Amino acid sequence: MATAPPTVAVRARLKDYPVADDALDLYRLAPAAVAARWQTMAAGLSALRDEAGIPVAEVVARQIQELGLSFRMTGDTEERPWPLSPMPLVIGAAQWREIERGLIQRAELIEAVTDDIYGAGRLVSAGHLPAALVAGSRFFARNMIRAREARGKDVRSKTSGNSRDTAPLLSVYAADLVCGPGRQTGGQWQIVSDRLRLANGIGYALENRLALSRSTGGLLSDIHVRRLAQFFAQLRSGMARACSRENPRIALLTPGRLNQSYPEQAHLARYLGFPLVEGRDLTVSDDRLYVRTIAGPKRIDALWRWIDTNALDPLAFDSRTEIGVPDGFEAWLRSGVELVNAPGAEVLEAPAFAAYLPHLCEVLRKEAPILPNTRTWWCGDPAQAEEVRDRFDDLVITSAFGRKVDGLPSTHGLAGGTLSRVSRENLHAAMLLRPFDYCAQDPVQPATTPTLIDERFGPRAFTLRAFVARGADGQWTVMPGGFARLSSSAHNHSGWLGEGDMSADVCIVDDAAPSNPPSPSALETPKVRRGGGILASQAADNLFWFARYLERAEITLRVIRAVLGSMIEVDAVAANHPETVVALLALLVERGAISEETAKLPVAQAARAALSESVLPGGVGTQFARFRAAGLTLRDRITPDFWRLVNRPLPAFESHRPGALLRVARELIERLSALSGLLAENFNRGPSWRFIDLGRRIERGLGICDTVATLAGETLGGTGESPEALGLLLDLSDSQITYRARYLTGPRRDPVCDLLLLDPDNPRSLVFQVNAICDHVAQLPTLREDMMPEAPLLEARALQAPLQSVTVEAFDGALLHDIEARLLALSDTIAARYFLQYERSRTTTGGSLLA
């Protein structure tokens, strides 16, 4: 398909792009064929703006919202929408080939140096690498010394001479690149930092591509952009390659939902099909790693860790860590699990190593670096320290090992020439006292790239984070693209987003579209299977309580709606019956939505307080905050549509008027109903859905007990009837239509109680909830080898029995109270069995570790 020529208007916009023709700008440096792709992209964005009638940035922002993409900066308590520029970086295939070669060379060099540091130690003994530099790195793992050699022997002994090699130390590598001056003004790509601990940005690169492709239609195909799917398929199969089992289970280890890149980790886990686990989900037994699941411990073959080595295992590294896995290092050492990357692999992330890597490339590979790194001097070497002193004003002084050091306000470094006299003297004194804590680098003058801001193109300095991973054959493969950070400051080339920064997709363009697009997966067609994979105990816990908070909020909102309706709707059941309104307010007090003092206020004020309450446990604000917090931990399991509804803030309501408050209550009930519909329709009928529905049914059953006891307790006791209270019960349980279809009379005790308590076909009845609970519990996995029922099922059946045998005439307050107590006890039993099941399985049920 021929590429459409850019429109005259867009050609003029690019012609007026405010940088000089000889500027160090990615568009200006591009060959004519690649520059044409920039122009086509700009033309397409212009057409998109004309078609949508809104700024292109808003079109992209809406797609970001649709996908639920967000991030958190340091110090943030709330997530921010992901900032994506509509204009990507465009790099031609010829230029990218050179970058690929350089990245693979760099990855191989870093792994060779790391292998030597933790192995033979020849580089240090031969004087090519200072021992103080190695030991000074905050990521140097001392107990990794010779560990890989011992691990290799252990693998060979366990496999009885099998030729399977031990997994490499490095499986995923990232580098921050800038395009600086050089190569006869054509631009020289150079590495400003190596990323070995965490591959931050790899998920955002995927998300950027998804958002841009969805918001721009076929525009990326028009400029022949290479796809990313093949890279992720290779990454996944590369991780599986080192595992001993044919169908290995690979998990992504996250520090938790408060981590800055947790949304990215959740998206990656969902895309790759990896369980997203925390350290507390994992346990080691017999040198193997297991994840605690509702079906017992399940073996983990490989773990893609997104935590530092120091936090990986409190018994082997930092004993203060609370996010690691005790004995996790021992499991890796005994080949009970593969780690990506291996412990200590990030040792070379220390900036000071850049001073030695060019020389080490010559020593180990007998060749010069294809991609040079920023020229660096380590002050722990006296000769290099002297050169730093001589050129102090021309260099950027930074921490050698990424720690906070005296004289520097941050680890990002300071230009020596910008320091005041006092600051210069303080820094000089600190560098003389501990020279090995400091290094210096040439200042980086990054190229700029066209960025569409406020519907105009302008230049922004950029950093490109590129990603390399081992594929199915064990060889390195480079993502055909990456994650670009567009800096709000031309002098800030940090690899992560700061205030005012943006991200951009990185598009590698070919001369022509491939005739046969590559398959999205390098793997053979898998065997057909069903089921949703494992369900970790913590995930089951979060699903269960997410649903309970959801149901609690809905019950409270229905009561608030009834209170407000009694004030402004003539046909409301509670209208003109003050004693019924008092009972409703008492129910809000009992549910912890308002205090007893608030219940004495005018009705509208009390209802408004319940809607906005975020401190008392039963307030609507509290419940929404709780199920949103639970939802944060489930982002790898829920769809973007669902997450957008969960994450939507509460509506603002400034007015105290009952009508305005009633509209808010109704809007929130509608939102919760939409969430309920998505839960019912979008969840596979497996364990995840069962725990969601279990939580909902238990909470709804408790709510029925509360409302019936509060509004019709005397009726159950046989001392009289209150048609208003009975009618209100029908309203609160959405059963008015059903009642009127069955009975011509108004609300009466026996028909109402039968419908709300004992009718197995009414989804709002008590017996319906209990029957559903029994069905769910019966379908959950058991740990008992004799297949005898476990405690949750026994308790559920005991709860069900009286409801199946009692008549509506005999149903009294004592039975209602007993059922409520049994529901609470069953909730505790479910938690003890399924949410803490690993320890209990070995002490109470005799269950064994499961493969």
Phi, psi and omega in degrees: 000127183289146180281130181290138179289149179294151178289161180298320182297315182289324178301320179294321180297316179289328177295326180270007178307123195281057168222152182292156181300330181260015180289157177278079184228138187299322179289315182293330181279346188290143172300163186303318182295323179285323177300326177297327177294320175303314183295320178296320179297315179297321178297317180296321178294322177296316179296322179296320179295318179295321182289318183280334182075012178224161179304145181300322180301325178288324176300314180294319181299324178293323178291323175302316179295319179301319181280348180072034183273132182205173177204172180227130175272163179303129180092347179286141171261337179243153178282153178249153173298143182291125183272106183242127176284138178294334182266118179279171165280135181243123181233133181286157183298322182295315179294323181293327179302319179293320178295318178301313180300318180293322180293317179294319177300317181295317180298317180294322178295312182297320179293322179296318179294316180297318176304317182290321180299317182265006181237250187291330180072027184289327182295321177288314183295330180273358177085009179281340184220121180294135179299324180295330178293318179294308184292336182281341180297132181291349179255008176289124181256100187301322182281008171273350181303125180060007182293325183291324177296316178296323179295321178297319177296322181294321178297315182295324179289325181284333182261008176052050176086004177302146186278003181299125180281159172289153180293148178293157177296325187242123178239336178227131182223143176225152179220141173269125183243147167232154174258111183246185180296150177141184181049051178053051176066006177276355180096133179240117176286135178219155182270125178260340176196151177256139182243108184240337179285300187232140179267044180308134179103341182294324176285324178292329175300318177294317181294320177302317181294318179299313182294317183290319181293324180287328183272343182247009177065231182266018185297319180294325176293325180298328180260011172063051179281136178289145181279158179259343189301322182297323179298315182290328175295319178293320178301314181296314182289332176294322176293322181289334187300323184279352183279152184277337182270152184293319178243078187288156176256119182247134180237156175254120183268116182251149173290342180129175190289345179273355178293146183304319186257022180302318177302321178295317180297318180295319179295317178299314181300318180294318183292319183273349182078026179266138169298136176265115188233154170252169181302325182287347175281346191249153176209155181247133176215131180053042177065018175239151182262135181230150171255135178287119179235171179292343180259016183101174180295133178242136186290137173254124182271327180216146184230116173273103188273135174243033174230157180294157175302319182298335180263001189288319186213111182296340180276338183252334186236256183265115184291347182276349184291144178241006184247001183267193183237109177305132182070012177297321178294319179296323177296320177294317182298325181269012178064027176277349177200147173263138180246136179237110351277169182296156178305137177081358183296339183275011184304325184276006176289341180303128183304330184296334180297335179299338178291340187246343185297322176301317178294320180294330176297319177294320183290312188273328186247352180058037179206159178279154178297136175287318175250105179292151172265165178306131182299129190226146175234132177259125185286351173290344174265119185305319181294317179292323179297322179294320178295324177297317179298321181291327184248025190308315185290342183264357188245164172258122181266130184218170178289135184289329187237016176077012177262161172291129182231160180297141175090347179238126183290339179211175180274358183279344176095162180225143174288125184302324183289349182265357186280145173287170182299316182293316180297323179295317181294318179297318180292318178301318180295317179295321181290327175290324183287317181224073185298330183289351178274359188232150169217169181227150180223153171297140176296141181265131175247085186289152174290166176250170179218149177297131180230134181269107180230127182055041175065019176227147177275133175216157182278140173224137174295147184222154169237135180251123174261117181255153187233138181230139180215156174280139181263194184298332180267005180084357180268158181286139173229143185253134175299128179281068184155213179161199182242123181251135175254122179261112189279141173284348178234133181293344184258358182255110180245029174301150185281352183241167186286136172245182180300126179086353179283163176227167173247163178214147172290153177244116186250119174266122187249137175263165180294327180215156178291140178296141181294324177235099181304141181296151177297143180291355180217137177272357182277155172292158179301122183286162174292143180294133177217163178233168182103164185253024181078193183280157174236106180296150182300320180294322177295318177299318177302312181293320177298315181300311183282333173302312181293324180293317177296322178299313181292320178301315180299318181294317180299314180297318180295324178295322177293317179298318178299320179293320178298311182291323179298328180294340183270332190232353181247120185297324184266011177293145184299321185273356183300139177063021176231084185304324182295330178287321177297319177299320179296321178296317178296323176297324178294322176295322176295315181297326180277000177076023180273330177218164177272168178296325178293320180294327180296342180274351179285170172306149190303316181298320179294320179295319179294319178297321179297319179295323179292323185263353185298125179231010179248308177298146188295335183260003180295152180298317178300320179296314183295320178295320178295323182289315181285337173290319178297319176295323179296329178301327182278355185246017188291340176281355184243345185248155183281159176302322178301315181295317183295324179299319178293318180297320188275355182291133182291162177294143179294148178280141175216106180272333186280148173265001183291138181303323181297317179294319179293323179296322178297322178295314180299317180294320179298318181291323176297319178297321178296316179294326176295321177297319177298318179298320179296319178294321177298319183289326188263333191256350181265128173300141184284061178243196183302323180300311179296323182296320180289326174298311183289328174300312179301317180296314184292320178296315182292321178293321176298317177296321179296320177299315179301317180298308186293319179295317181296323183283318187264340184221029181298318180293325178298317178295328180284351175086016184261005178151176180236147173234098181304325180295315180294320179294320177296322178294323176299320177297320178297312183296334182257013178055040185240012180298315183296317180298317181297314183293329177290334182267325190233141178272343181272168174289181183300127176233157190304303187294312180297320180293313181295323178296316182294320186271339185246323193238359181278111184288349181263352179270113183295354177253010181269160180294316182293328177298317179297316183293319178298318179295322178299314179299318180298316181295312182297322180295333182271351180285152183295153178246151177261353184277129179287337179275000176063017174287150182297142178270174187305315180301320181290321178298317180291322179296319179293323177294328176290324184285327189303308183295330180288336179276344184247344184278149173263160182296327179295328183270353182288118182233180182297326180296318178294320179298316179296320179296319180294320178299316179295322179293324177297317178296318179294321179296321176302316178295321181293319177299316179297316182294324182279313190261333183266343177230034196288338187294310181295320183290330183295332182270343185253337186237336185245349180073015180293152180253163177296136184252145180285000000 
